[in-house]
């Protein structure tokens, strides 16, 4: 999910990139609808976590940093 000035980033093979026309949180919640555990949202935002549809997997930024190569 990209919003604001980041909407202009190039596409990446193998990644579904959603360009939010307005609120990134609103667009992310809508994009996750019906996808269940096929989606992993990485966020520290508790409000966003609470709005995500049931079944969507969520991880924090610390987990993601631990998965990245050194």
N, C-alpha and C positions, 0 to 999 in steps of 0.2 A: 504494500500500500504506500503510495506516495502522494503527497499533497503540497500545495503551495509551489514554491520555486522548484522543488524536487520533481514535479510532474514532468519535467523535461529530460529526466535521466533516460538513457537508452534502454531498450529491452534486453533481457538476459535469457539465453537459451535455457530451457528447463525450469524457468520461474514464471509463474503467473503474476504479472504486474498489474495492479489496479490503480488507475489514476483518479484520485478523488476530485470531483469538480468543486466540492465545498468542504464540509467537515470530514476529515480523515476518519474519525471514529465512527461517524454515521455510515460512511461508505464501507468501512471494514466490517461492521456488524451486518450490513446488508449482504456483502459478498460472501460471508461465512454461512449464511442461511442455507440449510439443507445439505451442507457438506460434512457435518459431523466430524468424525475423527480423521477425515482426509486433510484436515487443516491444522496447522500449528501456528498459534499467534504468540509472538514474543513481545511482551510488554511488562512494564512495572506499574502501569496505570490500573489501580484497583477498580475505578469506576468503569473503565472499558471492560475489564475482566467480567464484571457483574452483568454487563449488557450482552455479552456474547451468547449465541445460541447454545443450548444444551448439547454436550458431546464434543464441542470444539476443545482441542487440547491447547493448554496454555503453559508457557514457560517464561521465566524471568530473564532479564538481560545477562545475569551472571551465568546462567546455564549456557547461553549462546556463546559468551566469551570463552567458556571452558571447552567448547566444541571446536573453536577455531584453532588452526595451526599456529604454533609460536612464531 
